[in-house]
Amino acid sequence: MGKPVIRSAFRAWKHGRREARALAEIAARPEGGGQAHGLGSELVVSLTSYPARFGTLMPTLQAILRQTVRPDRVILWLAPEDIGELPPEIRALERLEIRGAPNFRSYTKIVPTLLAAPGAHIVTADDDCYYPVDWLERLVGAARDGAAIACLRAHKVVMAGPGQPAPYEEWQHNLAAPARGPDVFLTGVSGVIYAPDVFHSDVTRDDLFTRLAPSADDVWLYFMHRLAGVEAQKIGGRARILEWSGSQAGNLRTANRQNSGNDAAIAAMIGHYGWP
């Protein structure tokens, strides 16, 4: 057995142990409860999914619904034709709203909520990850302290020249310390909280985001809040992602990095808006 095979097997073993601990921790959390969020507007947690992920969706939803801070709403947006394929145990979850929306892929986790709850604090989440019990409390705490946008995982934009960012792979990835500024590029995988009115008015225009950045919602949202003059704040240390086994066949993040999808989206956005 060669070294690459051994390393791969060891990584799989470590991931399995982390995943087992996470599942046990979620199962041990009390259901319901959680303290009031204390924000000046409604707090909505918003995410989307699709049938290929339904088999691993339950623990993510349980992790979101069993937090130390209680959101006013948790909305799972699905393409209408996919709702009937949801497992019965997910349909039975209390405090989970299941709603239909156009299939905008990753954009479905935020665009329908921006339209349905324009005055809310919106927290976006991915459907394939483990979220610690204080995940929402940390994001809400940053918002209560004045952050217009706060995230747990971010990159730092590196510029190649005036108005011209370096290729995405040359940016400083997964920042290890808190940061705030125009060069903080949030990544949605670990969750983001958005205060009301932080985006450019084009943010919900599907005729634009489906053309300019069809699979790069992080790029679109960065331009939308920067064009509105809003800076993002990264809180905490280096983020560590735990994605459920079997959930990554359609991972857009990897596809965007390996196939320069983010660079193509950035170039298209600069062509339309200029560098913000």
C-alpha atoms as one frame of an Amber mdcrd trajectory, in Angstrom:
protein
   0.000   0.000   0.000   1.560   3.316  -1.106   1.925   6.430   1.025  -0.834
   8.379  -0.794  -3.293   5.558  -0.102  -2.258   5.433   3.556  -2.610   9.203
   3.913  -6.033   9.106   2.272  -7.178   6.302   4.558  -5.910   8.171   7.622
  -7.727  11.360   6.572 -10.922   9.381   6.075 -10.513   7.815   9.518  -9.969
  11.212  11.156 -12.961  12.668   9.329 -15.111   9.756  10.463 -14.139  10.363
  14.088 -14.852  14.087  13.846 -18.180  13.397  12.206 -19.200  10.861  14.861
 -18.354  13.322  17.647 -20.330  16.078  15.906 -23.405  13.884  15.429 -23.298
  12.832  19.073 -22.957  16.445  20.196 -25.961  17.554  18.121 -28.071  14.664
  19.435 -27.248  15.661  23.024 -28.453  19.251  22.613 -31.810  20.165  24.146
 -34.578  20.691  21.627 -36.175  24.129  21.394 -35.307  26.847  23.847 -32.371
  29.114  23.341 -32.139  32.701  24.535 -33.709  35.683  22.787 -31.487  37.219
  20.131 -31.904  40.825  21.278 -31.637  42.358  17.803 -33.764  45.271  16.674
 -35.421  43.292  13.898 -36.571  39.785  13.059 -33.817  37.151  12.891 -34.191
  34.666  10.033 -31.891  31.727   9.329 -32.079  30.833   5.650 -30.735  27.904
   3.646 -31.469  25.799   0.609 -30.923  22.209  -0.473 -31.701  19.737  -3.244
 -32.506  16.007  -3.429 -28.894  14.798  -3.729 -28.248  16.344  -0.291 -31.487
  15.274   1.417 -29.787  12.175   2.838 -27.357  14.297   4.889 -29.582  17.308
   5.533 -31.111  16.239   8.852 -28.074  16.800  11.124 -27.477  20.265   9.654
 -31.083  21.260  10.339 -30.941  19.839  13.858 -27.715  21.761  14.516 -29.360
  25.000  13.367 -32.578  24.430  15.306 -30.740  23.562  18.547 -28.720  26.714
  19.159 -28.024  28.764  22.279 -29.778  31.697  20.555 -33.274  31.257  19.137
 -34.036  32.725  15.700 -37.522  33.933  14.898 -37.652  31.789  11.764 -35.658
  29.050  10.058 -36.552  28.758   6.371 -35.542  25.930   4.063 -36.054  27.041
   0.470 -36.527  24.330  -2.150 -37.455  24.136  -5.796 -41.212  23.365  -5.713
 -40.722  20.075  -7.547 -38.249  18.903  -4.875 -40.452  19.462  -1.815 -42.243
  16.141  -2.231 -38.925  14.282  -2.045 -38.075  15.520   1.450 -37.823  12.709
   4.020 -40.790  12.622   6.441 -38.540  13.245   9.452 -37.455  16.577   7.983
 -41.038  17.570   7.212 -41.875  16.835  10.858 -39.241  19.151  12.342 -40.798
  21.809  14.539 -39.905  25.459  13.883 -38.740  24.682  10.342 -40.484  26.479
   7.483 -40.302  24.667   4.150 -41.029  26.994   1.247 -40.826  26.816  -2.503
 -38.719  29.206  -4.592 -37.193  29.398  -8.064 -34.131  27.205  -8.372 -31.296
  29.737  -8.302 -28.841  27.144  -6.980 -26.768  28.590  -4.103 -28.530  31.960
  -4.435 -31.731  30.305  -3.238 -30.436  30.453   0.334 -30.620  34.255   0.405
 -32.478  35.881  -2.502 -35.983  34.616  -1.592 -35.453  35.687   2.031 -34.316
  39.158   0.994 -37.581  39.459  -0.919 -39.785  37.882   1.760 -38.227  39.565
   4.825 -36.497  42.775   3.670 -36.316  44.263   7.163 -34.800  41.222   8.865
 -31.349  40.254  10.030 -30.634  37.281   7.764 -28.225  34.477   8.597 -27.299
  32.199   5.712 -26.133  28.631   6.205 -25.054  25.778   3.972 -26.928  22.482
   3.953 -23.968  20.115   4.272 -22.068  21.285   7.357 -21.850  20.924  11.109
 -22.672  24.102  13.063 -21.549  24.314  16.725 -24.127  25.046  19.398 -22.964
  28.674  19.812 -22.666  29.351  16.059 -25.689  31.635  15.884 -24.858  33.314
  19.195 -21.450  34.383  17.878 -22.894  35.875  14.698 -25.700  37.628  16.559
 -23.211  38.978  19.094 -21.211  40.607  16.314 -24.374  42.169  14.899 -25.395
  43.479  18.337 -21.930  45.032  18.607 -22.549  46.952  15.397 -21.313  44.738
  12.557 -23.403  45.261   9.420 -22.122  41.952   8.032 -20.274  39.330  10.067
 -18.903  35.940   9.091 -16.824  33.175  10.631 -14.736  32.406   7.562 -13.236
  34.911   5.132 -10.405  35.575   2.709  -8.420  38.752   2.134  -8.515  40.172
  -1.375  -5.029  40.702  -2.822  -4.731  43.373  -5.502  -2.508  43.063  -8.565
  -2.860  46.761  -9.370  -5.338  49.648  -9.143  -8.832  48.266  -9.626  -7.479
  44.845 -10.551  -7.557  41.956  -8.055  -4.992  39.192  -8.271  -6.249  35.722
  -9.254  -8.453  34.208  -6.578  -5.917  31.492  -5.728  -3.396  34.205  -4.763
  -5.651  35.765  -2.121  -5.046  35.114   1.586  -7.416  32.250   2.303  -9.227
  31.379   5.530  -7.971  34.250   7.667  -6.620  33.199  11.047  -7.604  36.333
  12.984 -10.508  38.787  13.175 -10.537  41.381  10.407 -12.668  44.135   8.970
 -12.298  46.238   5.849 -13.066  46.537   2.158 -10.700  43.648   1.376 -12.495
  41.127   3.637 -14.176  38.625   1.321 -16.672  36.522   3.229 -17.266  32.864
   2.397 -20.739  31.599   3.099 -19.925  28.034   4.112 -19.498  28.811   7.823
 -22.458  31.191   8.017 -22.945  34.929   7.558 -25.244  37.450   9.254 -26.518
  40.411   7.257 -28.214  43.404   8.830 -31.072  45.018   6.886 -30.203  47.312
   3.979 -26.577  46.320   3.465 -26.813  45.520  -0.242 -26.916  47.383  -3.525
 -30.418  47.454  -4.986 -29.424  44.944  -7.700 -28.870  42.147  -5.183 -32.079
  40.255  -6.034 -31.853  40.738  -9.813 -31.764  37.195 -11.139 -31.282  38.468
 -14.701 -27.869  39.746 -13.571 -26.541  37.221 -11.067 -27.483  34.234 -13.238
 -25.515  35.797 -16.094 -22.545  37.413 -14.342 -21.855  34.976 -11.493 -24.143
  31.948 -11.940 -22.255  29.682  -9.529 -20.319  32.245  -7.467 -22.758  33.743
  -4.986 -19.926  34.815  -2.660 -18.533  36.984  -5.475 -21.948  38.486  -6.229
 -22.682  39.265  -2.584 -19.224  40.810  -2.076 -19.801  43.224  -4.944 -23.348
  43.962  -3.760 -22.336  44.993  -0.237 -19.188  46.823  -1.382 -21.173  48.798
  -3.979 -23.440  49.813  -1.096 -20.388  51.032   0.852 -20.616  48.300   3.496
 -17.602  46.409   4.862 -17.682  42.830   6.122 -16.265  41.746   9.461 -14.654
  38.368  10.064 -14.886  37.163  13.672 -12.904  34.518  15.523  -9.900  32.511
  14.430  -9.310  30.230  11.471 -12.507  28.420  10.558 -12.578  24.645  10.396
 -15.258  23.116   8.200 -16.824  19.712   8.829 -18.892  18.546   5.877 -20.999
  15.411   6.147 -19.770  12.301   4.361 -21.532  11.783   1.053 -22.576  15.416
   0.659 -19.851  16.760  -1.624 -20.566  15.358  -5.092 -21.863  18.773  -6.213
 -19.569  21.062  -4.237 -19.576  24.477  -5.959 -16.753  25.825  -3.799 -14.253
  23.249  -5.088 -15.464  23.629  -8.663 -15.104  27.408  -8.500 -11.517  27.181
  -7.229 -10.288  24.376  -9.484 -11.917  25.656 -12.665 -11.352  29.410 -12.092
 -15.096  29.938 -11.715 -14.516  32.705  -9.202 -12.045  34.499 -11.475 -14.518
  34.350 -14.358 -17.276  35.746 -12.137 -15.019  38.518 -10.803 -14.037  39.517
 -14.345 -17.693  39.598 -15.404 -18.645  41.678 -12.370 -15.815  44.165 -12.989
 -16.911  44.402 -16.598 -20.439  45.313 -15.509 -19.878  47.359 -12.350 -16.182
  48.159 -12.164 -14.123  47.228  -9.096 -16.048  48.345  -6.005
